Amino acid sequence: MKNSKTHASIDALKNYVNVLSQGPSLFAANVYSSLCLVILMIFLSGIFVSCDEDNQETWEIEVEELKTAIAPYKEFDAAVAGGYDVDGTGYRTGMGHHYLKASLVDNAFEHEKPEVLLFVPDDNGEMEFVAVEYLVPIADLNNPQPAPDGFTGGEDVWEINTEFSMWTLHVWIEMENPEGLFSPMNPLIP
């Protein structure tokens, strides 16, 4: 075994000496080519990392911050104890129950402070957290102010709720929604 390792080392050394013996310009060309390849690989890896970082600086990171902020309220009893204690709508098909924290209703969008948590009863009748909803009051439905600036970018779509005179935005952070993360209705909820 020692003999084969020695032969491999000798062969590698002979190849190195062969490149050197062909002249310094060939050796320099090989080193230059290798260096260019390494620099190209570093540059390309920087581009791919940069693309990932750019994606992380969009609405997706804000949604992750939202998930962290509402984690303590995912259990129904904790949500009610935390002030989400008014069932503003009763059960709504495609949405569930809307539990409002009235102290959060104002004219501002704060992605870590949704005004409403949505719950649906599971097969055992236990309330299961499925989504959040943001509310911004509209003073005059005949002349509503522009939709609030929501999550960074244009992924979210605010809708006017004429029943409550509010701009509304749903975010399905717990239950998958085939219609999309920001869709107002979820067809998986009967």
Helices and strands as residue ranges (DSSP letters): H 2-21, H 24-56, H 59-70, G 71-73, H 76-81, E 86-87, E 97-100, G 102-104, E 116-121, E 127-137, E 159-161, E 166-171
